Amino acid sequence: MIGDRATDDVAASNASADRKQRGAWFTPQHLVDAVVEAVVDDAFVACRRDRPIQVLDPACGDGRFLTTVRAAVERRGGSVRLVGVDVDASTIAAIDSTLGIDTVCADALGGGWIDSVRPDGGFDLVIGNPPYLSQMAAATSRGGSSGRGGGPYMDAAAEFLALGSELVDANGGRLAYVVPQSILSARDAGDVRRRIDDRSTMFWSAWTGERDFDAQVVTCAVAFEFAPSASGRSDGNWSHVVTERSGVPALASVFERSEPSSGRLGDRVRLNANFRDEYYGMIPAVGDHAAGPPLITSGLIDPGRSLWGVRPVRFAKQRFSAPRIDVAALDAKMTRWAEQRLVPKVLIANQTPILEAVCDPDGDWLPGVPVVSAYPLDPEHAVGVAWSVAAMLTSPAASVWAWHQRGGTGLGPSAIRVGPTMLAELAWPDGSLADAIGALRAGEIMRCGELVDAAYGVTSDEHESSMTWWSAILDRIERRS
Ligand SMILES: C[S@@+](CC[C@H](N)C(=O)[O-])C[C@H]1O[C@@H](n2cnc3c(N)ncnc32)[C@H](O)[C@@H]1O
């Protein structure tokens, strides 16, 4: 009957909205097996053979991680005590009681459940695939900072990482999760990463660059062993999980200095990106008008050049062939915004496989959303600084560096999200950029890249591998254009 079908449709769509809110996408068994095999090895079981191994999945769904752990432990002659927590009562009720899991129906992040199940000394293993709740989307946002540190945009999966690190045995316990790849280098999760690095070593990871299951994001798996004197990295940067597997060259040694001798990009330019308010403020003024400053969106920025007027763009769901902003149609606040931006600057694309920057020496353009802009701080040398910045960003060295900062933050596996905070940290080269600027102005992008690498003092081996990687991507970008 039609009426019943409508009711079913509503129920199905409510169920799907509820699933989205809980991040309830279950892990395929092959991925569960891979994680469990990596963390439940002979040594882990052997030193716990005299007692049950205490295992927790704080977002357990149907308990598949826990039952797979039990099988792996028992194959090695050990035994387990399994604790599964899930916020969803029907999920918990559906767990077969014969599986021997101590179930708890609770918001794991709330913490009220911990004392009743936590063993003295902590869990030997905390494992699972916690919910991924993007803080950018209204439906899944907690609306502010988490109770476990990190910035307001930190995904809930990172809160679960922090929770796991609190509950695991600090002396030999292991923590293994499937998480969205953005956790590896998202700025707002940096605090959680650093705290975990301080107490553990990442001893295993996996990344395929694919959407491994229903979750709408690229995922990875990471495993840590905790120890009072952990020998892991302590910089809170986990982008190596992606860079080591996706062909990104090693970071040039010149970038390993803690204090670059010529300072950083952020010392010479103010970097910022437009946000929602500017986007909505611009909409009434954008059109293929005859007059007004050209609007440069991220899609119009290629390394060293703008494709304005060459490539059509979509802005606010409309297509434009050469969009300009009619400044007279802006309100007072947006008029001030436009005036401040019509100065010499560099515009940098936001989601890209390599850094893509273009110089606007005469201050003729206005940046779209979410283009990153770099405004020279010294008005007397603004044009020279703008050219220097555009040149240094048009180099293998800077792009490899950016991947090592933000690998994993892109919407897809082959891009990174480029933001002002990251760019401000880029070291300024010690050598002269004059020839590189000349090459860039002449449209010789590869030559610019070679000369900037030389100005940075990148060794010839490092330059060879980064140039091979960078020029192949540059080729693809040029063919696309
Ligand atoms: C990605 S699923 C993973 C389930 C299971 N671990 C697996 O790998 O198949 C996430 C689970 O977390 C649960 N969940 C969401 N928010 C939670 C919270 N705050 N506390 C505990 N569980 C939560 C959801 O109900 C869902 O079952």
The ligand as a Gaussian input file, in Angstrom:
#p B3LYP/6-31G(d) Opt

LIG

0 1
 C       31.695000       3.460000      12.812000
 S       30.552000       2.565000      13.841000
 C       31.656000       1.301000      14.247000
 C       31.060000       0.143000      14.904000
 C       31.988000      -1.054000      15.074000
 N       33.089000      -0.727000      16.018000
 C       32.578000      -1.493000      13.733000
 O       33.760000      -1.247000      13.525000
 O       31.891000      -2.039000      12.894000
 C       30.457000       3.607000      15.212000
 C       29.570000       3.136000      16.345000
 O       29.702000       4.109000      17.381000
 C       28.463000       4.282000      18.034000
 N       28.527000       5.585000      18.702000
 C       28.322000       6.821000      18.165000
 N       28.527000       7.767000      19.096000
 C       28.869000       7.125000      20.241000
 C       29.198000       7.555000      21.551000
 N       29.229000       8.841000      21.854000
 N       29.520000       6.614000      22.471000
 C       29.516000       5.293000      22.150000
 N       29.182000       4.823000      20.939000
 C       28.883000       5.734000      19.988000
 C       27.445000       4.147000      16.916000
 O       26.172000       3.788000      17.443000
 C       28.081000       3.036000      16.059000
 O       27.618000       1.779000      16.433000

